[in-house]
Amino acid sequence: MKLVYVFDAYCGWSYGFAPTLAETARRHPGLPVEVVSGGLFTGARRVPIREFGYVQGANAKIAAMTGVEFGAAYDRLIADGSFVMDSEAAARGMAALRQAAPARAAELAEALQTAFYRDGLSLSDPATYRVIAERAGLDADAVVTAFPSPAARAAAAADFRHSRGLGVEGFPTLLAVDARRGPAVLAVGHATADMIDQRLAALAAS
């Protein structure tokens, strides 16, 4: 069995879920975690953030429920309103980070979201991936070079297809996948590590 975590780097609920995923991975070190990027803000949804009037209210709810913090630099992006969230660029960045350290994908997904939601850094800017890579002790030059590459574009497109193929309709979604049962949903949107433990135990007993 493995865990498949389908998230979008520009999804606030995914940011709020990061501590739960980290705790779940800590409790279940024998379960590998595959990270898949979703395509929340692509195509016609790549518009200035001011077009999504629900963001501030949602963020307040996410912070209250999960304890994650939204940084002052991010708050300034929201107040300005002109920033455009591009999930394809973020998925390329996730692919570049994942390539550099596959076993640390869940940790790096959280670092990616921290760069945006705490530090207000654009996930379309190569310089952001230098910052993330350096913080994580990765080869920053390799990550920055990989970010715009055809391989990263192909990986982002493959992630979007994989997300759809799994039937994911909302982010984040955490699945348990094994060859016998196929994917089983452990969480959508919000859950605690204790809730996920209970669902994993029920799967193991079935």
Buried (B, 14 or more C-beta within 10 A) or exposed (E): BEBBBBBBBBBBBBBBBBBBBBBBBEEBEEEBBBBBBBBBBBEEBEEEBEEBEEBEEBBEBBBEEBEBEBBEBBBEBBEEEEBBBBBBBBBBBBBBBBBBBEEBBBBBBBBBBBBBBBBBBBBBBBEBBBBBBEEBEBEBEEBBBBBBBEEBBEBBBBBBEBBEEBEBEEBBBBBBBEEEEEBBEBBBBBBBBEBBBEBBEEBEEE
